[in-house]
Amino acid sequence: MIPMIFTMVIAFFVIHANDVFAMKELALVYLIIFVLMYISGPGKYSVDYVIGRQLKNKRKL
């Protein structure tokens, strides 16, 4: 996730530095999405959560 955030920072602030906002808006949207995903973490819909839950259920049996 960190490389994606870094890439969007470079795209927004360096590559599209002299462009109008409409041209760099998509890079900013992706940057915000990636930062929010990084902060919020995987959650209960991630693969490791499902596997961990299945392993926990097997241990109870």
Secondary structure, 3 states (H helix, E strand, C coil): CHHHHHHHHHHHHHHCCCCCHHHHHHHHHHHHHHHHHHHHCCCCCCHHHHHHHHHHHHHHC
